């Protein structure tokens, strides 16, 4: 039971550090990430939020 709690705490900590999809930080991180490593969802989100912003 202790291991499960520790695992959940670690997962929460790691996901809390990731920038929100569409934020400036996220766009910069994606520009640094090799495009071959992008998922289809990441590519679509990048196009939607970073290439064709709503503003």
PDB file of N, CA, C and O in Angstrom, chain B, residues numbered from 101:
ATOM      1  N   UNK B 101       0.820  -1.192   0.000  1.00  0.00           N
ATOM      2  CA  UNK B 101       0.000   0.000   0.000  1.00  0.00           C
ATOM      3  C   UNK B 101       0.867   1.260   0.000  1.00  0.00           C
ATOM      4  O   UNK B 101       0.532   2.245  -0.658  1.00  0.00           O
ATOM      5  N   UNK B 102       1.979   1.231   0.736  1.00  0.00           N
ATOM      6  CA  UNK B 102       2.885   2.376   0.765  1.00  0.00           C
ATOM      7  C   UNK B 102       3.471   2.634  -0.618  1.00  0.00           C
ATOM      8  O   UNK B 102       3.626   3.783  -1.032  1.00  0.00           O
ATOM      9  N   UNK B 103       3.794   1.561  -1.325  1.00  0.00           N
ATOM     10  CA  UNK B 103       4.390   1.710  -2.653  1.00  0.00           C
ATOM     11  C   UNK B 103       3.408   2.355  -3.617  1.00  0.00           C
ATOM     12  O   UNK B 103       3.801   3.167  -4.455  1.00  0.00           O
ATOM     13  N   UNK B 104       2.143   2.002  -3.506  1.00  0.00           N
ATOM     14  CA  UNK B 104       1.128   2.596  -4.376  1.00  0.00           C
ATOM     15  C   UNK B 104       1.008   4.091  -4.111  1.00  0.00           C
ATOM     16  O   UNK B 104       0.924   4.881  -5.051  1.00  0.00           O
ATOM     17  N   UNK B 105       0.998   4.478  -2.864  1.00  0.00           N
ATOM     18  CA  UNK B 105       0.929   5.894  -2.513  1.00  0.00           C
ATOM     19  C   UNK B 105       2.134   6.665  -3.018  1.00  0.00           C
ATOM     20  O   UNK B 105       2.002   7.779  -3.526  1.00  0.00           O
ATOM     21  N   UNK B 106       3.310   6.069  -2.875  1.00  0.00           N
ATOM     22  CA  UNK B 106       4.535   6.706  -3.358  1.00  0.00           C
ATOM     23  C   UNK B 106       4.507   6.842  -4.885  1.00  0.00           C
ATOM     24  O   UNK B 106       4.908   7.871  -5.428  1.00  0.00           O
ATOM     25  N   UNK B 107       4.042   5.824  -5.558  1.00  0.00           N
ATOM     26  CA  UNK B 107       3.934   5.868  -7.021  1.00  0.00           C
ATOM     27  C   UNK B 107       2.976   6.963  -7.466  1.00  0.00           C
ATOM     28  O   UNK B 107       3.279   7.710  -8.396  1.00  0.00           O
ATOM     29  N   UNK B 108       1.839   7.065  -6.823  1.00  0.00           N
ATOM     30  CA  UNK B 108       0.869   8.111  -7.171  1.00  0.00           C
ATOM     31  C   UNK B 108       1.421   9.505  -6.896  1.00  0.00           C
ATOM     32  O   UNK B 108       1.186  10.428  -7.676  1.00  0.00           O
ATOM     33  N   UNK B 109       2.142   9.663  -5.811  1.00  0.00           N
ATOM     34  CA  UNK B 109       2.744  10.951  -5.493  1.00  0.00           C
ATOM     35  C   UNK B 109       3.792  11.337  -6.536  1.00  0.00           C
ATOM     36  O   UNK B 109       3.861  12.491  -6.958  1.00  0.00           O
ATOM     37  N   UNK B 110       4.597  10.378  -6.943  1.00  0.00           N
ATOM     38  CA  UNK B 110       5.607  10.643  -7.976  1.00  0.00           C
ATOM     39  C   UNK B 110       4.964  11.032  -9.300  1.00  0.00           C
ATOM     40  O   UNK B 110       5.417  11.961  -9.968  1.00  0.00           O
ATOM     41  N   UNK B 111       3.919  10.327  -9.671  1.00  0.00           N
ATOM     42  CA  UNK B 111       3.217  10.645 -10.926  1.00  0.00           C
ATOM     43  C   UNK B 111       2.622  12.049 -10.876  1.00  0.00           C
ATOM     44  O   UNK B 111       2.718  12.803 -11.844  1.00  0.00           O
ATOM     45  N   UNK B 112       2.015  12.393  -9.759  1.00  0.00           N
ATOM     46  CA  UNK B 112       1.428  13.720  -9.613  1.00  0.00           C
ATOM     47  C   UNK B 112       2.509  14.798  -9.687  1.00  0.00           C
ATOM     48  O   UNK B 112       2.308  15.846 -10.302  1.00  0.00           O
ATOM     49  N   UNK B 113       3.642  14.538  -9.065  1.00  0.00           N
ATOM     50  CA  UNK B 113       4.737  15.501  -9.086  1.00  0.00           C
ATOM     51  C   UNK B 113       5.261  15.705 -10.505  1.00  0.00           C
ATOM     52  O   UNK B 113       5.504  16.840 -10.915  1.00  0.00           O
ATOM     53  N   UNK B 114       5.436  14.628 -11.251  1.00  0.00           N
ATOM     54  CA  UNK B 114       5.985  14.730 -12.601  1.00  0.00           C
ATOM     55  C   UNK B 114       5.016  15.400 -13.563  1.00  0.00           C
ATOM     56  O   UNK B 114       5.449  16.167 -14.422  1.00  0.00           O
ATOM     57  N   UNK B 115       3.736  15.139 -13.447  1.00  0.00           N
ATOM     58  CA  UNK B 115       2.779  15.752 -14.354  1.00  0.00           C
ATOM     59  C   UNK B 115       2.552  17.216 -14.016  1.00  0.00           C
ATOM     60  O   UNK B 115       2.198  18.003 -14.894  1.00  0.00           O
ATOM     61  N   UNK B 116       2.747  17.590 -12.781  1.00  0.00           N
ATOM     62  CA  UNK B 116       2.554  18.980 -12.382  1.00  0.00           C
ATOM     63  C   UNK B 116       3.640  19.879 -12.964  1.00  0.00           C
ATOM     64  O   UNK B 116       3.434  21.088 -13.075  1.00  0.00           O
ATOM     65  N   UNK B 117       4.769  19.331 -13.331  1.00  0.00           N
ATOM     66  CA  UNK B 117       5.878  20.123 -13.850  1.00  0.00           C
ATOM     67  C   UNK B 117       5.763  20.416 -15.338  1.00  0.00           C
ATOM     68  O   UNK B 117       6.456  21.299 -15.844  1.00  0.00           O
ATOM     69  N   UNK B 118       4.915  19.707 -16.039  1.00  0.00           N
ATOM     70  CA  UNK B 118       4.785  19.893 -17.481  1.00  0.00           C
ATOM     71  C   UNK B 118       3.976  21.156 -17.763  1.00  0.00           C
ATOM     72  O   UNK B 118       2.959  21.397 -17.113  1.00  0.00           O
ATOM     73  N   UNK B 119       4.423  21.971 -18.737  1.00  0.00           N
ATOM     74  CA  UNK B 119       3.663  23.176 -19.074  1.00  0.00           C
ATOM     75  C   UNK B 119       2.336  22.811 -19.737  1.00  0.00           C
ATOM     76  O   UNK B 119       2.206  21.753 -20.352  1.00  0.00           O
ATOM     77  N   UNK B 120       1.372  23.687 -19.605  1.00  0.00           N
ATOM     78  CA  UNK B 120       0.050  23.465 -20.179  1.00  0.00           C
ATOM     79  C   UNK B 120       0.134  23.489 -21.706  1.00  0.00           C
ATOM     80  O   UNK B 120       0.837  24.314 -22.290  1.00  0.00           O
ATOM     81  N   UNK B 121      -0.592  22.577 -22.334  1.00  0.00           N
ATOM     82  CA  UNK B 121      -0.616  22.509 -23.801  1.00  0.00           C
ATOM     83  C   UNK B 121      -1.104  23.845 -24.349  1.00  0.00           C
ATOM     84  O   UNK B 121      -2.134  24.365 -23.922  1.00  0.00           O
ATOM     85  N   UNK B 122      -0.355  24.389 -25.296  1.00  0.00           N
ATOM     86  CA  UNK B 122      -0.712  25.652 -25.915  1.00  0.00           C
ATOM     87  C   UNK B 122      -0.036  26.862 -25.287  1.00  0.00           C
ATOM     88  O   UNK B 122      -0.085  27.955 -25.851  1.00  0.00           O
ATOM     89  N   UNK B 123       0.593  26.684 -24.131  1.00  0.00           N
ATOM     90  CA  UNK B 123       1.278  27.814 -23.495  1.00  0.00           C
ATOM     91  C   UNK B 123       2.571  28.122 -24.251  1.00  0.00           C
ATOM     92  O   UNK B 123       3.058  27.303 -25.030  1.00  0.00           O
ATOM     93  N   UNK B 124       3.109  29.295 -24.012  1.00  0.00           N
ATOM     94  CA  UNK B 124       4.354  29.690 -24.671  1.00  0.00           C
ATOM     95  C   UNK B 124       5.473  28.708 -24.345  1.00  0.00           C
ATOM     96  O   UNK B 124       6.262  28.346 -25.217  1.00  0.00           O
ATOM     97  N   UNK B 125       5.541  28.276 -23.075  1.00  0.00           N
ATOM     98  CA  UNK B 125       6.570  27.325 -22.654  1.00  0.00           C
ATOM     99  C   UNK B 125       6.410  25.993 -23.379  1.00  0.00           C
ATOM    100  O   UNK B 125       7.397  25.383 -23.793  1.00  0.00           O
ATOM    101  N   UNK B 126       5.170  25.545 -23.532  1.00  0.00           N
ATOM    102  CA  UNK B 126       4.906  24.280 -24.213  1.00  0.00           C
ATOM    103  C   UNK B 126       5.347  24.381 -25.680  1.00  0.00           C
ATOM    104  O   UNK B 126       5.978  23.464 -26.207  1.00  0.00           O
ATOM    105  N   UNK B 127       5.014  25.483 -26.325  1.00  0.00           N
ATOM    106  CA  UNK B 127       5.413  25.684 -27.728  1.00  0.00           C
ATOM    107  C   UNK B 127       6.932  25.661 -27.864  1.00  0.00           C
ATOM    108  O   UNK B 127       7.463  25.053 -28.793  1.00  0.00           O
ATOM    109  N   UNK B 128       7.629  26.319 -26.944  1.00  0.00           N
ATOM    110  CA  UNK B 128       9.093  26.326 -26.979  1.00  0.00           C
ATOM    111  C   UNK B 128       9.651  24.918 -26.766  1.00  0.00           C
ATOM    112  O   UNK B 128      10.599  24.519 -27.442  1.00  0.00           O
ATOM    113  N   UNK B 129       9.066  24.165 -25.828  1.00  0.00           N
ATOM    114  CA  UNK B 129       9.506  22.787 -25.591  1.00  0.00           C
ATOM    115  C   UNK B 129       9.307  21.929 -26.832  1.00  0.00           C
ATOM    116  O   UNK B 129      10.157  21.106 -27.169  1.00  0.00           O
ATOM    117  N   UNK B 130       8.185  22.124 -27.508  1.00  0.00           N
ATOM    118  CA  UNK B 130       7.907  21.328 -28.706  1.00  0.00           C
ATOM    119  C   UNK B 130       8.867  21.690 -29.842  1.00  0.00           C
ATOM    120  O   UNK B 130       9.243  20.822 -30.630  1.00  0.00           O
ATOM    121  N   UNK B 131       9.259  22.942 -29.931  1.00  0.00           N
ATOM    122  CA  UNK B 131      10.223  23.353 -30.961  1.00  0.00           C
ATOM    123  C   UNK B 131      11.570  22.673 -30.742  1.00  0.00           C
ATOM    124  O   UNK B 131      12.288  22.387 -31.700  1.00  0.00           O
ATOM    125  N   UNK B 132      11.913  22.413 -29.478  1.00  0.00           N
ATOM    126  CA  UNK B 132      13.182  21.759 -29.133  1.00  0.00           C
ATOM    127  C   UNK B 132      13.112  20.238 -29.325  1.00  0.00           C
ATOM    128  O   UNK B 132      14.133  19.597 -29.572  1.00  0.00           O
ATOM    129  N   UNK B 133      11.919  19.668 -29.212  1.00  0.00           N
ATOM    130  CA  UNK B 133      11.741  18.220 -29.318  1.00  0.00           C
ATOM    131  C   UNK B 133      11.821  17.801 -30.789  1.00  0.00           C
ATOM    132  O   UNK B 133      11.210  18.450 -31.638  1.00  0.00           O
ATOM    133  N   UNK B 134      12.563  16.728 -31.111  1.00  0.00           N
ATOM    134  CA  UNK B 134      12.624  16.270 -32.512  1.00  0.00           C
ATOM    135  C   UNK B 134      11.232  15.945 -33.046  1.00  0.00           C
ATOM    136  O   UNK B 134      10.444  15.276 -32.378  1.00  0.00           O
ATOM    137  N   UNK B 135      10.937  16.418 -34.241  1.00  0.00           N
ATOM    138  CA  UNK B 135       9.594  16.233 -34.800  1.00  0.00           C
ATOM    139  C   UNK B 135       9.228  14.770 -35.009  1.00  0.00           C
ATOM    140  O   UNK B 135       8.046  14.426 -35.039  1.00  0.00           O
ATOM    141  N   UNK B 136      10.222  13.913 -35.152  1.00  0.00           N
ATOM    142  CA  UNK B 136       9.962  12.487 -35.274  1.00  0.00           C
ATOM    143  C   UNK B 136       9.439  11.864 -33.997  1.00  0.00           C
ATOM    144  O   UNK B 136       8.871  10.772 -34.023  1.00  0.00           O
ATOM    145  N   UNK B 137       9.629  12.562 -32.859  1.00  0.00           N
ATOM    146  CA  UNK B 137       9.166  12.067 -31.565  1.00  0.00           C
ATOM    147  C   UNK B 137       7.783  12.598 -31.194  1.00  0.00           C
ATOM    148  O   UNK B 137       7.238  12.212 -30.160  1.00  0.00           O
ATOM    149  N   UNK B 138       7.207  13.471 -32.013  1.00  0.00           N
ATOM    150  CA  UNK B 138       5.892  14.033 -31.724  1.00  0.00           C
ATOM    151  C   UNK B 138       4.808  12.992 -31.991  1.00  0.00           C
ATOM    152  O   UNK B 138       4.904  12.205 -32.932  1.00  0.00           O
ATOM    153  N   UNK B 139       3.783  13.002 -31.153  1.00  0.00           N
ATOM    154  CA  UNK B 139       2.610  12.171 -31.419  1.00  0.00           C
ATOM    155  C   UNK B 139       1.697  12.953 -32.368  1.00  0.00           C
ATOM    156  O   UNK B 139       1.903  14.146 -32.591  1.00  0.00           O
ATOM    157  N   UNK B 140       0.705  12.285 -32.916  1.00  0.00           N
ATOM    158  CA  UNK B 140      -0.250  12.964 -33.812  1.00  0.00           C
ATOM    159  C   UNK B 140      -0.989  14.062 -33.053  1.00  0.00           C
ATOM    160  O   UNK B 140      -1.247  15.132 -33.605  1.00  0.00           O
ATOM    161  N   UNK B 141      -1.329  13.804 -31.800  1.00  0.00           N
ATOM    162  CA  UNK B 141      -2.032  14.812 -30.995  1.00  0.00           C
ATOM    163  C   UNK B 141      -1.141  16.011 -30.717  1.00  0.00           C
ATOM    164  O   UNK B 141      -1.604  17.151 -30.757  1.00  0.00           O
ATOM    165  N   UNK B 142       0.134  15.765 -30.434  1.00  0.00           N
ATOM    166  CA  UNK B 142       1.056  16.870 -30.186  1.00  0.00           C
ATOM    167  C   UNK B 142       1.221  17.730 -31.439  1.00  0.00           C
ATOM    168  O   UNK B 142       1.255  18.957 -31.347  1.00  0.00           O
ATOM    169  N   UNK B 143       1.322  17.099 -32.602  1.00  0.00           N
ATOM    170  CA  UNK B 143       1.461  17.846 -33.851  1.00  0.00           C
ATOM    171  C   UNK B 143       0.223  18.698 -34.118  1.00  0.00           C
ATOM    172  O   UNK B 143       0.339  19.849 -34.538  1.00  0.00           O
ATOM    173  N   UNK B 144      -0.950  18.140 -33.876  1.00  0.00           N
ATOM    174  CA  UNK B 144      -2.190  18.893 -34.078  1.00  0.00           C
ATOM    175  C   UNK B 144      -2.283  20.052 -33.092  1.00  0.00           C
ATOM    176  O   UNK B 144      -2.669  21.158 -33.470  1.00  0.00           O
ATOM    177  N   UNK B 145      -1.934  19.809 -31.842  1.00  0.00           N
ATOM    178  CA  UNK B 145      -1.967  20.876 -30.836  1.00  0.00           C
ATOM    179  C   UNK B 145      -0.946  21.963 -31.154  1.00  0.00           C
ATOM    180  O   UNK B 145      -1.220  23.148 -30.964  1.00  0.00           O
ATOM    181  N   UNK B 146       0.234  21.562 -31.638  1.00  0.00           N
ATOM    182  CA  UNK B 146       1.256  22.542 -32.000  1.00  0.00           C
ATOM    183  C   UNK B 146       0.743  23.438 -33.132  1.00  0.00           C
ATOM    184  O   UNK B 146       0.884  24.659 -33.075  1.00  0.00           O
ATOM    185  N   UNK B 147       0.155  22.833 -34.148  1.00  0.00           N
ATOM    186  CA  UNK B 147      -0.376  23.619 -35.262  1.00  0.00           C
ATOM    187  C   UNK B 147      -1.486  24.550 -34.784  1.00  0.00           C
ATOM    188  O   UNK B 147      -1.550  25.711 -35.190  1.00  0.00           O
ATOM    189  N   UNK B 148      -2.347  24.041 -33.933  1.00  0.00           N
ATOM    190  CA  UNK B 148      -3.488  24.826 -33.453  1.00  0.00           C
ATOM    191  C   UNK B 148      -3.064  25.993 -32.568  1.00  0.00           C
ATOM    192  O   UNK B 148      -3.588  27.099 -32.706  1.00  0.00           O
ATOM    193  N   UNK B 149      -2.119  25.755 -31.661  1.00  0.00           N
ATOM    194  CA  UNK B 149      -1.784  26.755 -30.655  1.00  0.00           C
ATOM    195  C   UNK B 149      -0.534  27.575 -30.965  1.00  0.00           C
ATOM    196  O   UNK B 149      -0.423  28.717 -30.520  1.00  0.00           O
ATOM    197  N   UNK B 150       0.403  27.012 -31.718  1.00  0.00           N
ATOM    198  CA  UNK B 150       1.685  27.689 -31.910  1.00  0.00           C
ATOM    199  C   UNK B 150       1.847  28.262 -33.319  1.00  0.00           C
ATOM    200  O   UNK B 150       2.451  29.320 -33.494  1.00  0.00           O
ATOM    201  N   UNK B 151       1.315  27.572 -34.312  1.00  0.00           N
ATOM    202  CA  UNK B 151       1.469  28.028 -35.696  1.00  0.00           C
ATOM    203  C   UNK B 151       0.313  28.939 -36.085  1.00  0.00           C
ATOM    204  O   UNK B 151       0.516  29.986 -36.700  1.00  0.00           O
ATOM    205  N   UNK B 152      -0.888  28.537 -35.725  1.00  0.00           N
ATOM    206  CA  UNK B 152      -2.090  29.297 -36.074  1.00  0.00           C
ATOM    207  C   UNK B 152      -2.795  29.772 -34.806  1.00  0.00           C
ATOM    208  O   UNK B 152      -3.901  29.316 -34.514  1.00  0.00           O
ATOM    209  N   UNK B 153      -2.179  30.677 -34.048  1.00  0.00           N
ATOM    210  CA  UNK B 153      -2.810  31.120 -32.795  1.00  0.00           C
ATOM    211  C   UNK B 153      -4.112  31.862 -33.058  1.00  0.00           C
ATOM    212  O   UNK B 153      -4.313  32.431 -34.131  1.00  0.00           O
ATOM    213  N   UNK B 154      -4.984  31.846 -32.070  1.00  0.00           N
ATOM    214  CA  UNK B 154      -6.302  32.473 -32.181  1.00  0.00           C
ATOM    215  C   UNK B 154      -6.217  33.987 -32.234  1.00  0.00           C
ATOM    216  O   UNK B 154      -7.092  34.632 -32.811  1.00  0.00           O
ATOM    217  N   UNK B 155      -5.196  34.557 -31.652  1.00  0.00           N
ATOM    218  CA  UNK B 155      -5.103  36.024 -31.533  1.00  0.00           C
ATOM    219  C   UNK B 155      -5.112  36.692 -32.845  1.00  0.00           C
ATOM    220  O   UNK B 155      -5.041  37.920 -32.913  1.00  0.00           O
TER     221      UNK B 155
END
